[in-house]
Structure formats: C-alpha cells, structure tokens
Amino acid sequence: MPREHKPLLADNTITSEASEKPPAIIAIMGSTGVGKTSFINKVTGQNLPVGHELDSCTSEIKEVRLKRGKRNVVLMDTPGFGGSSMSDTEVLRLITKHLMTSYKAGARLTGVIYMHSISPATVDDVTRRNFKMFHKFCGSEHLQQVAIVTTGWDKVDRITGESRESQLRTGQTLFKPMLDHNATMMRHDGTIASAKDIVDHFLRLERIELRIQRQMIVDKLTLPVTDAGSVISDPINDVRRCVERLAAIRDELRAAKEVYSRTRNLLEEERMELREEKRALRGQMKTLTKSLDERFLLWRFLWF
C-alpha cells in the first residue's frame, strides 16, 4: 500500500514575503518511464530516484519546491500509469485523493503536464485509453493550462521524431481533441534549458479547477462514476482489489493481535520475575541489616 504524501496545505504555505503571487502548482502525469522524475531533476538540480518502463520509482505523490525568479513553484511528481506495482485505477485514485485534499485546503493548480515518449513507433490501446482518461480528468474548459510534453527525443533521429510528433498532433483519437481546445504541445529534449522553459510557460497562467475536482467535491460523485473514472475503471478488477486489500488488512490486524498477545505475555512474565527479584532483594536487605546489627553489638562489647 503506497504511503500517502501530505499535500500542500494552503497557497501561502511557501509564499515568501517577496512574492505576492501564490505558488505555481504544476502536476506532472504520464505513463511509467516517460521521464517525469528526470524532468523534475533537470529543473531542480536534485537527484530523485528514476524508474524505467516497467516499474515506477514513484509510488506516492511527491511535491518538489523550487523558485523561478521571485515565484515559488511546486512540481507534483505522480506515479506512472502502466507500472507493475500499482494498477492504473489505483494511480488515478491516489492522484485524485491528493488533489481533493489540496483543493479543500485552498490550494489550486496552475497547470498540468502530461508526458508522452516520442520513442515508440506506435501508440498502444492502453496509452490511448489513459490519454482519453486524462482529457476527462482535466475537462475541456481550461486546456490552455495543460501542456502535452513529448520526451525521448534522444532515442530517435530528428526526422523520425518530427514525423511521429506530427502524427500525434493530427490523430483524432490522441492529442488533437485536447489541442483543439487550446492545450499546448511542447518538447523536452532532455536539457535543463528546455525543462525550465516548460515550467516558465505556466508562470504567467492563472489557477484552475479540474473537472475531476469539481465532480468529486462539488457534484459529490465517487471516482468510478466521474468522467475520468468511467474511462479507466474496471469494476471486476476494482472489486477484486477491494477484496484483496480487505483480506490483507484482516491478516495485518490478526498479526498485530498476535504480536500484542505475545508482547503482553512477555511483559507479564518479566513483571512476575521482577516481583520475585524484589522479594529476594528485600530478604537479603533484612539479612544484611540483621548481620550489621549483630556485628555492631559485638564491636561495642569487645571495645568496652
């Protein structure tokens, strides 16, 4: 079970006196292995662990803080879709829960980055489904504050990369529906400069409310019946996941009870041993005191 990260509590949490604007909070989403954490490392100069195509090193929401000029920025690193350690539904649930908590505390996103590798020659059905989910997740109302960032340019030659980029722009089932609603498509070529340029793109934008936040907080919908949840949710697997998690919790509670019982017995045994030791020590003290009294009387008798 991934550990839940405590979200940013309020917009003024990290705002300095020199900055009048609230921090720019940017969520970074995408499949496992597309370079989300590497991107953050480029911007911040940090060295967060980086995963690969099969296993994400990010199993929780991580908020990385930095400054661009006088502006505070928070980059939200999220677990990748398609990883081996968490299902896509679990990833979506974790991200949504974090955004809901932040929203209720007064924090608002400035923008969302969705990363996609230009390297694969084709786009599989799972990627298409997840991108459709992402569109529903954001809604079409504020897509001018969404950037689709392509990565993996170092793995293809320029002509091949530009050809794939053009296909992604014009394909009706992938990026085009979001680009038609003013989303931006940008490249991250792996350099520090391009990473910082992408972050700077969001600094002039206002804050937004995602559709998933409105549906769950205002409309009081549960995740599976939201627009995003209905795309990615698999009822059979969700039920199986709930049953497995309940069984795991039951086992954990049973184990905790057994540990508690064993610990209690050990403490009780130690208590009884200490009580016996105390009795023995008291007996020794009495014997010692009696012996000292007898020696003192004998000493007085011999002296006088």
PLY file of the C-alpha trace (Angstrom):
ply
format ascii 1.0
element vertex 304
property float x
property float y
property float z
element edge 303
property int vertex1
property int vertex2
end_header
0.00 0.00 0.00
1.60 3.27 -1.06
2.23 5.77 1.64
0.11 8.86 1.24
2.03 12.13 0.92
0.77 15.10 2.92
-0.31 17.68 0.34
0.38 21.36 0.25
-1.98 22.76 2.88
-2.54 26.26 1.59
-1.28 28.62 -1.07
0.55 30.75 1.47
2.46 27.79 2.89
5.59 28.51 0.87
4.94 32.01 -0.40
7.74 34.34 0.61
7.29 37.96 1.56
8.99 38.97 -1.67
6.40 37.16 -3.77
2.84 38.48 -3.95
1.51 35.62 -6.06
0.65 32.21 -4.65
2.94 29.36 -5.70
2.50 27.91 -9.15
1.49 24.28 -8.53
2.08 22.06 -11.56
1.01 18.41 -11.63
3.09 16.09 -13.82
1.38 12.96 -15.12
2.05 10.27 -17.70
2.98 6.64 -18.19
5.76 4.94 -16.26
9.19 5.54 -17.75
8.42 8.64 -19.82
10.75 10.84 -17.75
8.59 12.69 -15.21
11.11 12.41 -12.37
14.05 13.03 -14.72
12.32 16.23 -15.84
11.99 17.39 -12.23
15.65 16.57 -11.60
16.61 18.77 -14.57
14.58 21.72 -13.31
15.61 21.49 -9.67
19.10 20.02 -9.81
18.01 17.29 -7.41
18.69 13.59 -7.79
15.37 11.85 -7.16
15.31 8.09 -7.98
14.31 7.42 -11.58
12.30 4.40 -12.70
12.11 2.62 -16.05
9.45 1.37 -18.43
8.23 -1.48 -16.24
8.48 -0.22 -12.69
7.91 3.29 -11.38
10.17 4.60 -8.61
7.35 6.97 -7.64
4.68 5.18 -5.62
3.35 8.28 -3.90
2.77 11.96 -4.63
5.94 13.98 -4.16
5.89 17.77 -4.04
9.20 19.31 -5.06
9.61 23.01 -4.33
11.78 25.49 -6.20
11.93 29.15 -7.23
11.86 30.65 -10.70
12.79 34.26 -10.27
10.65 35.53 -7.41
7.93 32.94 -7.98
7.55 29.88 -5.80
6.83 26.72 -7.78
5.61 23.29 -6.64
6.10 20.35 -9.02
3.88 17.38 -8.21
5.57 14.14 -9.22
2.96 11.39 -9.60
3.15 7.59 -10.06
3.13 6.49 -13.68
0.31 4.71 -15.44
1.09 1.24 -16.73
3.56 0.35 -13.98
3.87 -3.06 -12.39
3.45 -2.03 -8.75
0.08 -0.24 -8.99
-2.95 -0.58 -11.25
-3.98 2.44 -13.33
-7.12 2.76 -11.22
-5.02 2.89 -8.06
-2.78 5.56 -9.59
-5.79 7.66 -10.57
-7.31 7.22 -7.11
-4.07 8.30 -5.40
-3.68 11.41 -7.58
-7.34 12.36 -7.21
-7.31 11.98 -3.43
-4.26 14.20 -3.18
-5.81 16.88 -5.40
-9.06 16.80 -3.42
-7.23 17.27 -0.12
-5.19 20.15 -1.55
-8.28 21.74 -3.08
-10.19 21.62 0.20
-7.20 23.24 1.92
-7.30 26.15 -0.52
-4.52 25.16 -2.94
-5.21 25.36 -6.68
-3.28 24.00 -9.63
-1.71 26.39 -12.10
-1.34 23.74 -14.74
-0.91 20.11 -15.66
1.82 18.45 -17.71
1.15 15.14 -19.44
4.35 13.49 -20.62
4.48 11.14 -23.59
7.56 9.48 -25.09
8.12 10.08 -28.80
10.27 6.95 -28.94
7.69 4.15 -29.51
6.79 3.71 -33.18
3.15 3.02 -32.37
0.67 4.02 -29.67
-0.98 1.07 -27.94
-4.59 0.88 -26.80
-3.73 1.31 -23.10
-1.92 4.58 -23.85
-4.90 5.79 -25.90
-7.26 4.90 -23.06
-5.12 6.65 -20.47
-4.86 9.79 -22.56
-8.64 9.80 -23.05
-8.93 9.45 -19.27
-6.54 12.39 -18.85
-8.70 14.55 -21.11
-11.77 13.72 -19.00
-9.69 14.23 -15.85
-8.91 17.83 -16.82
-12.07 18.69 -18.75
-12.11 20.89 -21.85
-12.74 24.18 -20.02
-9.14 25.12 -19.08
-6.97 23.18 -21.50
-4.93 26.28 -22.27
-3.24 25.42 -18.97
-2.40 21.86 -19.99
0.87 21.05 -21.74
1.44 17.78 -23.58
5.21 17.34 -23.31
6.96 14.86 -25.56
10.13 13.17 -24.30
12.61 10.60 -25.61
13.97 12.82 -28.39
17.44 11.46 -27.72
16.24 7.98 -28.71
15.11 8.85 -32.26
16.59 10.81 -35.15
15.11 14.25 -35.84
13.15 13.33 -38.98
11.56 10.28 -37.31
10.73 12.26 -34.19
9.13 15.12 -36.09
7.10 12.69 -38.18
5.72 10.99 -35.06
5.07 14.35 -33.45
3.02 15.40 -36.49
1.00 12.17 -36.32
0.29 12.75 -32.63
-0.86 16.30 -33.34
-3.28 15.31 -36.08
-4.51 11.92 -34.83
-8.17 12.24 -33.93
-8.01 9.73 -31.08
-4.96 11.04 -29.23
-3.69 14.62 -28.83
-5.79 16.50 -31.38
-9.02 16.69 -29.30
-7.12 18.44 -26.50
-5.05 20.62 -28.84
-8.31 21.76 -30.49
-9.34 23.06 -27.06
-6.14 25.12 -26.66
-3.85 22.63 -24.94
-0.17 23.23 -25.75
2.25 20.69 -27.18
5.90 21.14 -26.15
9.17 19.23 -26.42
11.52 18.26 -23.63
14.79 17.34 -25.29
16.42 16.27 -22.02
18.24 19.54 -21.42
17.99 21.78 -18.37
17.04 24.72 -20.60
14.01 23.00 -22.15
12.83 21.76 -18.76
12.96 25.28 -17.32
11.24 26.74 -20.39
8.34 24.33 -19.87
7.97 25.35 -16.22
8.18 29.05 -17.14
5.30 28.55 -19.60
2.96 28.08 -16.64
4.12 31.03 -14.55
2.01 33.55 -16.47
-1.16 31.48 -16.16
-3.95 31.70 -13.61
-5.11 28.91 -11.32
-7.65 26.32 -12.44
-10.19 23.83 -11.19
-10.01 20.43 -12.87
-13.16 18.62 -13.86
-12.30 15.69 -11.56
-12.11 18.10 -8.61
-15.44 19.70 -9.43
-17.19 16.38 -9.98
-15.98 14.84 -6.74
-16.11 17.87 -4.44
-18.99 19.95 -5.83
-21.09 17.26 -7.52
-20.28 14.67 -4.80
-19.56 11.89 -7.31
-17.47 8.85 -6.47
-14.39 8.22 -8.59
-15.76 5.30 -10.67
-18.70 7.40 -11.95
-16.70 10.53 -12.78
-15.87 11.13 -16.43
-12.24 10.11 -15.90
-13.03 7.18 -13.63
-15.57 5.72 -16.03
-12.89 5.53 -18.74
-10.25 3.77 -16.68
-12.33 1.87 -14.14
-12.63 -1.91 -14.39
-15.42 -2.99 -12.00
-14.28 -6.61 -11.82
-10.68 -5.69 -11.04
-11.81 -2.97 -8.62
-13.89 -5.49 -6.66
-11.00 -7.95 -6.68
-8.63 -5.22 -5.47
-11.01 -4.28 -2.64
-11.40 -7.92 -1.58
-7.63 -8.47 -1.65
-7.00 -5.30 0.34
-9.63 -6.22 2.93
-8.05 -9.66 3.28
-4.62 -8.05 3.69
-5.94 -5.69 6.37
-7.57 -8.62 8.18
-4.25 -10.50 8.13
-2.41 -7.42 9.38
-4.89 -7.00 12.24
-4.61 -10.67 13.17
-0.82 -10.47 13.11
-0.91 -7.30 15.23
-3.19 -9.01 17.73
-0.85 -11.99 17.93
2.16 -9.72 18.37
0.27 -7.79 21.05
-0.66 -11.04 22.81
2.92 -12.32 22.72
4.26 -8.99 23.88
1.76 -8.86 26.71
2.72 -12.36 27.85
6.41 -11.49 27.77
5.81 -8.34 29.78
3.72 -10.26 32.28
6.49 -12.84 32.70
9.04 -10.08 33.17
6.78 -8.41 35.74
6.50 -11.62 37.76
10.27 -12.16 37.59
10.89 -8.62 38.79
8.43 -9.07 41.67
10.24 -12.24 42.74
13.56 -10.45 42.43
12.24 -7.61 44.58
11.12 -10.06 47.28
14.53 -11.73 47.22
16.29 -8.39 47.47
14.16 -7.36 50.43
15.03 -10.66 52.17
18.70 -10.04 51.50
18.38 -6.49 52.85
16.81 -7.79 56.07
19.53 -10.42 56.49
22.21 -7.86 55.79
20.69 -5.40 58.26
20.44 -8.09 60.98
24.05 -9.11 60.37
25.22 -5.49 60.61
23.31 -5.01 63.87
24.90 -8.13 65.38
28.38 -7.04 64.30
27.84 -3.59 65.78
26.77 -5.04 69.14
29.76 -7.40 69.16
32.11 -4.50 68.35
30.71 -2.41 71.22
31.05 -5.38 73.61
34.67 -6.02 72.70
35.63 -2.32 72.75
34.25 -1.57 76.18
0 1
1 2
2 3
3 4
4 5
5 6
6 7
7 8
8 9
9 10
10 11
11 12
12 13
13 14
14 15
15 16
16 17
17 18
18 19
19 20
20 21
21 22
22 23
23 24
24 25
25 26
26 27
27 28
28 29
29 30
30 31
31 32
32 33
33 34
34 35
35 36
36 37
37 38
38 39
39 40
40 41
41 42
42 43
43 44
44 45
45 46
46 47
47 48
48 49
49 50
50 51
51 52
52 53
53 54
54 55
55 56
56 57
57 58
58 59
59 60
60 61
61 62
62 63
63 64
64 65
65 66
66 67
67 68
68 69
69 70
70 71
71 72
72 73
73 74
74 75
75 76
76 77
77 78
78 79
79 80
80 81
81 82
82 83
83 84
84 85
85 86
86 87
87 88
88 89
89 90
90 91
91 92
92 93
93 94
94 95
95 96
96 97
97 98
98 99
99 100
100 101
101 102
102 103
103 104
104 105
105 106
106 107
107 108
108 109
109 110
110 111
111 112
112 113
113 114
114 115
115 116
116 117
117 118
118 119
119 120
120 121
121 122
122 123
123 124
124 125
125 126
126 127
127 128
128 129
129 130
130 131
131 132
132 133
133 134
134 135
135 136
136 137
137 138
138 139
139 140
140 141
141 142
142 143
143 144
144 145
145 146
146 147
147 148
148 149
149 150
150 151
151 152
152 153
153 154
154 155
155 156
156 157
157 158
158 159
159 160
160 161
161 162
162 163
163 164
164 165
165 166
166 167
167 168
168 169
169 170
170 171
171 172
172 173
173 174
174 175
175 176
176 177
177 178
178 179
179 180
180 181
181 182
182 183
183 184
184 185
185 186
186 187
187 188
188 189
189 190
190 191
191 192
192 193
193 194
194 195
195 196
196 197
197 198
198 199
199 200
200 201
201 202
202 203
203 204
204 205
205 206
206 207
207 208
208 209
209 210
210 211
211 212
212 213
213 214
214 215
215 216
216 217
217 218
218 219
219 220
220 221
221 222
222 223
223 224
224 225
225 226
226 227
227 228
228 229
229 230
230 231
231 232
232 233
233 234
234 235
235 236
236 237
237 238
238 239
239 240
240 241
241 242
242 243
243 244
244 245
245 246
246 247
247 248
248 249
249 250
250 251
251 252
252 253
253 254
254 255
255 256
256 257
257 258
258 259
259 260
260 261
261 262
262 263
263 264
264 265
265 266
266 267
267 268
268 269
269 270
270 271
271 272
272 273
273 274
274 275
275 276
276 277
277 278
278 279
279 280
280 281
281 282
282 283
283 284
284 285
285 286
286 287
287 288
288 289
289 290
290 291
291 292
292 293
293 294
294 295
295 296
296 297
297 298
298 299
299 300
300 301
301 302
302 303
